[in-house]
């Protein structure tokens, strides 16, 4: 039902093809987020401190995810362009080189983070009660980061070819493993001791290993034949590695810039709102991650569709893909925001029923404030897909620098009490303005709206100046049109 071939991607109805490509990716991302929500769901039945411990580690995990993005998205964009140009051999070379880049970059980062996880957590300003537990959780998760990075890079190759069902299958297998392992390892069962927060991390790590094995089996031709790695392709190529880094590094920088702000914001929340504030921010972050799943799926689909159309020298169709995708996401997110606004309290009770009264009130407030900006948050993803698919990935970096550092962080600083000093990673902000922890929540919403409006204006400007036409010319020059069999 969701099979989409190259002819449809480059010639079928834009809206329909986008939905067909995005549907399995949306489902896959829902499964991925469900995988992440498993921790919050079960640990919310342990204690508020357990939820807060995971919440403190989330921004650090996301910051480290910037390294994963470099290879995974750089590889996807280039594989899509090669596929659109009919260069199967070139696409396979990009895939193998991308996996090698992913392993090397994330491996170099994971080792010191695991070794100094507790010191890293303490730099966030975590209190002694939370620091040790958070560090244990973080170390286990980061230890398997390189394996997850390779898996994500290979999955993105299937997405680039339009086989979005493959990544759904991989994610379903992973989450099923986590659904079974998490409660057993957290609460204990039979000979398995109750490991609490560490058990949640171990379950996530096991599911990542299962996912990697699954996608590599597909790439070897076991069960799938859309994208296949051959022996001839198993050799890293330096020039291809440089091209992947050229495209991927700005996206990694984008992710790093935004996630560093999130790290600092968690420190602000901890000072301004204590454990209740951190728990509320964690609930909001988890729900927002779930909410953006449709936009993220549309972005991934649009990037592949735009890349293939540029490789096929169809720049106008690439532009229309961006515009149509953004309109669809904005409309859907207006409805989604309305639902979250109305049921904020019920969502909080479902995810973390053991929160204190203060934690519950702050969580519901944050969910309502977030809901008002969902339309802008979702639309930003598809606008960025247009620039990324055209290999203009530096635009994503600049857009997030403005959104997070120019808007979100300065407003969030106002949450710190006038009598307190905020410190994280050696950054000190004193005195605060005493606006309270809800200033952080408003900072997130305002930055979402400002980011979308600014990016939309820039997209209109650059398309008038030949954004997609120039990208199509570059894709044709970079691709190797030499015919190659599978």
C-alpha positions, 0 to 999 in steps of 0.5 A, a space after each residue: 500500500 505504501 510502496 513508492 517507486 522513483 517514477 511516483 516520487 519524480 512525477 506523481 501527485 505531490 501531496 499524495 506521494 508525500 503522504 505515502 512516503 511520510 505515513 510509514 515514517 510517522 508510524 516509525 517515529 511514533 514507535 520511536 517516541 513510544 520507545 522513549 516514553 516507556 521510560 517516563 511511563 514506568 519511572 513515573 510509577 517509581 518516583 518524581 526523582 526518577 522522572 527528573 533524573 531521566 529528564 536531566 539526561 535528555 538534553 545531554 543525550 540530544 546534544 550528543 545526537 548532533 554527532 549522529 545527525 552529521 552522518 545520518 542526514 548527510 548520507 540521506 540527502 546525498 543518497 537521495 540525489 544519487 538515486 534520483 540521478 540513477 546512480 545506484 553504485 554511487 548511492 551504495 558508496 555514500 551509504 558505506 562511507 556514511 556508516 563509517 563516518 557515523 561510527 568514527 565520530 560518535 565513538 570518539 565522543 561516547 568514550 569520554 562521556 561514559 568515563 566522565 558522566 557523573 562530572 558532566 551531570 554535576 556541571 548541569 547543577 544537579 543536586 547530589 540526590 539526582 546526580 548519581 542516578 542521572 549519570 548511571 542512566 546517561 552512561 549506559 545510553 551513551 555506551 551504545 550511541 555508536 551502534 545506534 548511529 550506524 543503524 540510523 545512517 543505514 535506515 536513512 538510506 532506505 528512506 532516501 530510496 523511498 522504502 519508508 516501510 523498512 524503517 518502520 519494521 526496524 523500529 517496531 522490532 526495537 520498541 517491542 523489545 523495550 516494552 518487554 525489557 523495561 518493566 522487567 529490568 526496572 521493577 525486577 522479575 524472577 531472578 532479575 533484580 529491580 534496577 530502577 533507572 539503570 534498568 530503564 537505560 539497559 532496556 533502551 540499550 538492548 532495543 538499540 542493538 536489536 534495531 541495528 541487527 535488523 536494519 543490517 539484515 535488510 541491507 544485506 538483502 534479507 527480507 528487502 530488495 529496495 536498497 542493498 549493500 554489496 561487497 563492492 561497496 564496502 570500502 570507505 571513500 575519502 572524497 565521499 566522506 568529505 562530501 557527507 561532512 560538508 552537507 552533514 556538519 551544518 545539520 550537526 551544528 544546528 542540532 548541537 546549537 539547539 540542544 546546548 540551549 536545551 541543556 542550559 534551559 534544564 539548568 534554569 528550570 532546576 534553579 527556578 522550579 526545583 524537582 517539580 519544575 524539572 519533572 514538568 519540563 520532562 513531561 512537556 518535552 516527552 509530549 512535544 517529542 510525540 507531537 512533532 512526529 508527523 512533522 518529522 516524518 513529513 520532513 524526512 519524506 520531503 527531504 528524500 523527495 526533494 533530493 530525488 527530484 533535484 537529482 532528476 532535474 525537476 527543481 519546480 517539483 522540489 519547490 512545490 514539495 516544500 510548499 505543499 508539505 508545509 501547508 499540510 503540516 501547519 493545518 494538522 498541527 493547529 488541530 493537534 494543538 487544540 486537542 493538547 490544550 483541552 486535555 493537558 491535565 489528563 495527559 499529565 496524569 497518564 504519563 506521570 500520575 505520581 507527580 506532586 500537586 506542584 509538578 502536576 500544575 506546572 506540567 499542565 501549564 507547560 503543555 497548554 503553552 506548548 500547544 499554542 505554538 505547535 503550528 509553527 513548530 511543525 511547519 518549521 520542519 518542512 521548511 527546513 526540509 526544502 533547504 536540506 534537500 537542496 544541500 543548503 544545510 547551513 540555513 538550518 544552522 543559522 535558523 536555529 542559532 537565531 531561534 534558540 540563542 537569539 530568542 529562547 535562551 534570553 527569555 528563559 534567563 528571566 526565570 531565575 530568581 533575583 536572589 539566585 545564580 544560575 550556573 551550568 558548564 561554567 556559564 553564570 547568569 546573575 541576578 535573574 529577573 524572578 519571572 518564575 519557571 513558566 518564563 521558560 515555557 513561554 520562551 519555548 513557545 515564542 521562539 517556535 513562532 519567531 523561528 517559523 515566521 523568519 524562516 518562511 520569509 527567507 524561503 520565499 526570498 531564496 526561491 525567487 533567487 533560484 534556490 532549487 534550480 541552482 541545487 539541481 545543477 549542483 546535483 547533476 554535476 556531483 552525481 555519477 551517472 555511470 550505470 550500475 546494477 544492484 
